[in-house]
């Protein structure tokens, strides 16, 4: 369970280190543009503070794909995404969706447990599981990719 020290370290990482190695990806921008043209609605659910989330999106040059009403920041979330369904219910109501119409991408398997229980399609994007959660049953995501670009390339034919 995160502690105050962990939260402070994570915030410092987001603020000071992450922006130094984030680089815009023309491939990512092109894929997002193609999907946007197909009327795909992108939503971000993050426990990162708003100012850091926007800094990251701007650094990656993809903010244009995520209008303000499509980003649910730490400040306006009901609960942590891996601890229950209320945040997903908020997104469901905001965009008039059924859970079966939603896809969540994550870099931690443990964060996919509750969305999968709701019927949301789950996609793990990682080469490894850095923080396994032994308190949750083993989860097999619907799909697994090594990068967000790989997922977006496959998106139109996979789901």
Secondary structure as a PSIPRED ss2 file (coil, helix, strand):
# PSIPRED VFORMAT (PSIPRED V4.0)

   1 X C   1.000  0.000  0.000
   2 X C   1.000  0.000  0.000
   3 X C   1.000  0.000  0.000
   4 X H   0.000  1.000  0.000
   5 X H   0.000  1.000  0.000
   6 X H   0.000  1.000  0.000
   7 X H   0.000  1.000  0.000
   8 X H   0.000  1.000  0.000
   9 X H   0.000  1.000  0.000
  10 X H   0.000  1.000  0.000
  11 X H   0.000  1.000  0.000
  12 X H   0.000  1.000  0.000
  13 X H   0.000  1.000  0.000
  14 X H   0.000  1.000  0.000
  15 X H   0.000  1.000  0.000
  16 X H   0.000  1.000  0.000
  17 X H   0.000  1.000  0.000
  18 X H   0.000  1.000  0.000
  19 X H   0.000  1.000  0.000
  20 X H   0.000  1.000  0.000
  21 X H   0.000  1.000  0.000
  22 X C   1.000  0.000  0.000
  23 X C   1.000  0.000  0.000
  24 X C   1.000  0.000  0.000
  25 X C   1.000  0.000  0.000
  26 X H   0.000  1.000  0.000
  27 X H   0.000  1.000  0.000
  28 X H   0.000  1.000  0.000
  29 X H   0.000  1.000  0.000
  30 X H   0.000  1.000  0.000
  31 X H   0.000  1.000  0.000
  32 X H   0.000  1.000  0.000
  33 X H   0.000  1.000  0.000
  34 X H   0.000  1.000  0.000
  35 X H   0.000  1.000  0.000
  36 X H   0.000  1.000  0.000
  37 X H   0.000  1.000  0.000
  38 X C   1.000  0.000  0.000
  39 X C   1.000  0.000  0.000
  40 X C   1.000  0.000  0.000
  41 X C   1.000  0.000  0.000
  42 X C   1.000  0.000  0.000
  43 X C   1.000  0.000  0.000
  44 X E   0.000  0.000  1.000
  45 X E   0.000  0.000  1.000
  46 X C   1.000  0.000  0.000
  47 X C   1.000  0.000  0.000
  48 X C   1.000  0.000  0.000
  49 X C   1.000  0.000  0.000
  50 X H   0.000  1.000  0.000
  51 X H   0.000  1.000  0.000
  52 X H   0.000  1.000  0.000
  53 X H   0.000  1.000  0.000
  54 X H   0.000  1.000  0.000
  55 X H   0.000  1.000  0.000
  56 X H   0.000  1.000  0.000
  57 X H   0.000  1.000  0.000
  58 X H   0.000  1.000  0.000
  59 X H   0.000  1.000  0.000
  60 X H   0.000  1.000  0.000
  61 X C   1.000  0.000  0.000
  62 X C   1.000  0.000  0.000
  63 X H   0.000  1.000  0.000
  64 X H   0.000  1.000  0.000
  65 X H   0.000  1.000  0.000
  66 X C   1.000  0.000  0.000
  67 X C   1.000  0.000  0.000
  68 X H   0.000  1.000  0.000
  69 X H   0.000  1.000  0.000
  70 X H   0.000  1.000  0.000
  71 X E   0.000  0.000  1.000
  72 X E   0.000  0.000  1.000
  73 X C   1.000  0.000  0.000
  74 X H   0.000  1.000  0.000
  75 X H   0.000  1.000  0.000
  76 X H   0.000  1.000  0.000
  77 X C   1.000  0.000  0.000
  78 X C   1.000  0.000  0.000
  79 X C   1.000  0.000  0.000
  80 X C   1.000  0.000  0.000
  81 X C   1.000  0.000  0.000
  82 X C   1.000  0.000  0.000
  83 X C   1.000  0.000  0.000
  84 X C   1.000  0.000  0.000
  85 X C   1.000  0.000  0.000
  86 X H   0.000  1.000  0.000
  87 X H   0.000  1.000  0.000
  88 X H   0.000  1.000  0.000
  89 X H   0.000  1.000  0.000
  90 X H   0.000  1.000  0.000
  91 X H   0.000  1.000  0.000
  92 X H   0.000  1.000  0.000
  93 X H   0.000  1.000  0.000
  94 X H   0.000  1.000  0.000
  95 X C   1.000  0.000  0.000
  96 X C   1.000  0.000  0.000
  97 X C   1.000  0.000  0.000
  98 X C   1.000  0.000  0.000
  99 X H   0.000  1.000  0.000
 100 X H   0.000  1.000  0.000
 101 X H   0.000  1.000  0.000
 102 X C   1.000  0.000  0.000
 103 X E   0.000  0.000  1.000
 104 X E   0.000  0.000  1.000
 105 X E   0.000  0.000  1.000
 106 X E   0.000  0.000  1.000
 107 X C   1.000  0.000  0.000
 108 X C   1.000  0.000  0.000
 109 X H   0.000  1.000  0.000
 110 X H   0.000  1.000  0.000
 111 X H   0.000  1.000  0.000
 112 X H   0.000  1.000  0.000
 113 X H   0.000  1.000  0.000
 114 X H   0.000  1.000  0.000
 115 X H   0.000  1.000  0.000
 116 X H   0.000  1.000  0.000
 117 X H   0.000  1.000  0.000
 118 X H   0.000  1.000  0.000
 119 X C   1.000  0.000  0.000
 120 X C   1.000  0.000  0.000
 121 X E   0.000  0.000  1.000
 122 X E   0.000  0.000  1.000
 123 X E   0.000  0.000  1.000
 124 X E   0.000  0.000  1.000
 125 X E   0.000  0.000  1.000
 126 X C   1.000  0.000  0.000
 127 X C   1.000  0.000  0.000
 128 X C   1.000  0.000  0.000
 129 X C   1.000  0.000  0.000
 130 X C   1.000  0.000  0.000
 131 X C   1.000  0.000  0.000
 132 X C   1.000  0.000  0.000
 133 X C   1.000  0.000  0.000
 134 X C   1.000  0.000  0.000
 135 X C   1.000  0.000  0.000
 136 X C   1.000  0.000  0.000
 137 X C   1.000  0.000  0.000
 138 X C   1.000  0.000  0.000
 139 X C   1.000  0.000  0.000
 140 X C   1.000  0.000  0.000
 141 X C   1.000  0.000  0.000
 142 X C   1.000  0.000  0.000
 143 X E   0.000  0.000  1.000
 144 X E   0.000  0.000  1.000
 145 X E   0.000  0.000  1.000
 146 X C   1.000  0.000  0.000
 147 X C   1.000  0.000  0.000
 148 X H   0.000  1.000  0.000
 149 X H   0.000  1.000  0.000
 150 X H   0.000  1.000  0.000
 151 X H   0.000  1.000  0.000
 152 X H   0.000  1.000  0.000
 153 X H   0.000  1.000  0.000
 154 X H   0.000  1.000  0.000
 155 X H   0.000  1.000  0.000
 156 X H   0.000  1.000  0.000
 157 X H   0.000  1.000  0.000
 158 X H   0.000  1.000  0.000
 159 X C   1.000  0.000  0.000
